[in-house]
Amino acid sequence: MFELALPLVVAITGWWFFTGLILWLVHRGQRMRRMAVALWTGVLPLGLVGVYITAQSMSAGTTVSAFTLALLLWGWLELTYLTGWITGPRQTPCPPLAGLRERLRRGLATCLYHELAALFLLLALVLLCANQANPTALWAFGTLLMMRWSAKLNLVLGVRNYNSDWLPSHFDYLDSYIPRRAMNGLFPISLGLGTWATVYGFQLAASAQSSSSVIALLLVSTLMALGTLEHIFLMLPLHDAALWRWALPNLRPAGRTVLPDINPKMVPQYADSTWQKGADP
């Protein structure tokens, strides 16, 4: 029972805590943000060394440690992006009449350096964990990256529920890249693949031979389940911001997302939105 409960508690608590910590930091003053980025960047090389050390052996302790280190590395990526230190060459709104291809191209430019940093860390983890006994850090980081890319694509294609309140004010322009739609063509695929991967991971954990393998698979599968849940939050009128209200003290009361006051006949990306001038969808 302990082997089953430990990874679930660690994965859910780690996901909740690291997300909340980063949101809290990016909404502090400029001095606090700079200190946080400097300290986290200083710890980053130690985290990579820790990944290499934990990859040498597969035990309950090294597995949980490797998973936590993956969250630490991911946290650095999120912090440096949300504070504006590593973003992309474009930091301006998307033109209202831009089509999907143009919106994708311009959207990638808003986070290009961030995505390259993510690929660099992924490559570093591949090298550190290659042919090692414990690849948990690589599995966890790779899961986070795949789910984040899927979420970003869904955002550009259009979602119902987008928490723009989470972002600092210097990211206000990103709202122009995200049309509000009740559904998009990629979402069912993302949801289906995420659900399948979660179930498959739990099945592998149920048939694993060692307790450390069970823990590793449960950690990563739980992370996949949480990523799939975040996808669901994008489409259903569920306000997941309540989970981190402690990190966002100035967050305005949750309410239904209001579609922009734009005629869908004039702006293609809103063409399948439920639109009514000056009204909620």
N, C-alpha and C positions, 0 to 999 in steps of 0.2 A: 504493500500500500504506500509506503514511504517513497519507493521508487517512482510510483505513478504521480503522487502529489507534488513531489519536489520540482520536477520540470515544469508542471503546470503553474505552480506558484511563482517560480523564478521567471518564466517567460512573460506571464501576464503582468507581474509586478514590475519587471524590467521595462517592458513596453510602456506601461503607464507612467512610471517614474521618469525615465529618460525623456519621454515626450513632454511631460509637464515641466521638467527642469529646463529644457531648451526653450520652451514657450515663455517660461518665467524670465529667463535671462535675456531673450531678445526684446522683451518689453520693458527692460530696465533702462537706465540712463546710458549715455554714450560711454562714460568712463567704466561703468560696470560691464558693458558689452565688450569693450576692448580688453579688459582684464580677463574676462571669461575666455575670449578667443586666444589670448596669449597663453594662459594656463593650460587650456585644452590642447593647444598646438604643442606646448612643451611636453605634455604627457603622451602625445601621439607616438613618438618613437618607442617609448617604454611599452605602449600597448602592442606594437608590432613585435617587440622582443618577447613580450608575454605570450603572444600567439605562437611564436616559434617554440617556446618552452613547453606550453601546454600541448602542442601538437605531437610531442615526443612520446606521450603515454596516454592511454585511454582508461580513465577511472572516473568515478563520480565527481571527484573534486576537480580534476583537470577539464572535464567536460563542461561543468557549470562555469568554471573560470574562463574557458575559451568562449563560451556563449556570451558572458558578460563583457569580455574584451571586444567581441564583435559589435555589441551595442555601443561600447565606448567609441570605437572607430566610426560607427554610423553617426553617433552624436556629434562628432567633430565635423562631419560633412554637413549635417543639418545646421549646426551653429554657425559655421563660416558662411553658409548660403544665406540664412535668414538675417544675419547681421550685415549682409552686403559685402563681405570680404571676398568671397569667391562666388561670382554669379555668371555673367556673360557679357559680351560686347554690346548688347542691345538692352537699353533700360527705358524704353518709350512705349506708349500704348500701341496696340494693333489697330491699323486702319479699319473703320467700321465695315467697309465693303470687301475686305480681304476674304478670299476663298479658303477652303480647307488646306490646300497645299501651301498657300502663302502663310496662313496662320501657323501651320506646323513649322515652316522654315523660320519664321520670325520668333516663334515661341522657343525653338531650340536655341536661338541666339541669345535669349534672355538668361539661359542657364548653362551655356556651353562649357565654360570653365569648370563649373560644378560637376557636370557629367564626366568631364575628362578626369577630374580628381577622383570621382567614384570608380572609374575604370582603372585608374592607377592603383587605388587601394585594393580593388578586386584582384588585379594582377599580382600585387605584393602578397596577398593571402594565398593565391594559387601557388606561388613559388615557395612560400613558407610552409604550406601544408602538403605539398606534393610528396607522395610516397611516405607519408607519416601515419602514425597510428590513430591520430585524433584530428579529423578534418572539421570538427564542429564549428569553429570560427568561420571557416570558408562557407559552409552550408548556411549558417545563419546570415552572414553578410550577403551572400548571393540571393537568398530568399528575400531579404529586405530590398535589395536593388531591383530584382525582377518585379516585385509587387509595386514598388514606387514608379517604375517605368510604365507599368500597366495603368496605374492610377493617373499619371500625367497624360497619357494618351486619351484616356476616358475624359479627362477634364477638357482637353482641347476639342474633342468631338462633341462635348456638351453633356452636362449633368444637371440634375434637379437641385441638389443641395451642395453649395460651395461656401465654406466658412471663411470668407474674406477677412472677418474680424481677427482671425488668428495671425494674419500677416502684419508686420510693422508697416507704418505709413509709407515708407519708401518703396513698398511693393504695390502701391495702389494701382499702378498701370497694368498689373497682371490680370486684373478683373476683365480687361478688354479682350483677353485671349480665351475666355471661358464662356461660351454661350450656355444659356439655361435651356435644357431640354428634359422632357420626361423620360427619354430613353435614347440610347445611341446603339449603333450596330455592334460595337466592340464589347459593350458591357455584358451581354449574356455569355460571350465567349470567355471573358475575364472571370466572371463569376463561376462558370462551369469548370474551367481549368483550375481555379483556386480551390474549389470544393473537392475536385478529384484529387489534386495533389495533397490536400489535407487528409482526406480519407485514406489515400494510399500510404502516406507517411505513418498514420496511426496503425495501419495494418502491418507495416514493416516493423514497427515498434512491438506489436503484439507477438511477432514471430522471432524477434531478435534473441540471440543466444546469451548475451552478457548483459548485466545490469547497466553498465556504462553505455552500451549501444542503445538500450531502451531509453535511457535518459536523454542521450543526444537526439534520437529520433523524435521523442516527445517534445523536446525543446523547439526543434525546428518546425515540427508539424503544428504546434501551438502558435508559433509565430506566423506560419502560413494561414492558419485560421483567423488570426487577428488581422492580417492583411486583407483577407477576403471580407471580413466584417467591415473594414474601412471602405472597401468598395461599395458595400451595401449602403453605408452611410451617405455615399455620394448620390444615391438615387431615391432613397426613402426619406420622408420628412421626419427623420430622427436627429436630434440635436446632440451629437456626441461631444460638443464643446462642454457640456455639463460635467464630463469626466475630468476636465482640467480647469474648472472654473477657479480653483485655488491659484493656478498659474497665470490667470488672466483676470485680475481683479477689476479692471475697467471694462470688461466685456459687456456690451449692451445686452439687454434681455433677448433671449432667443425668440425668433419669430419666423414666419414662413418667408422663404426667399421670394423676393419680388423681381420679376423679369424686368430688364431695362425698358424704358419707355421708347421703344424703337419699333417701327412698322416692319414686320417680317417680310413684306413684299419689297422693301428697300434694302434690307440687310439679309443676305442669304443664310448666314449661320443661325438666324432665328426663325427660319422658315417653317420648321416643324414644332416650334414652341407654342404653348397655349398662351396667346398674347391678347391683351386687352388694354387699351391706353389708360394709364393711371390706375390699374387694378391689379390685385394679386392674381396669379394663375389659377 
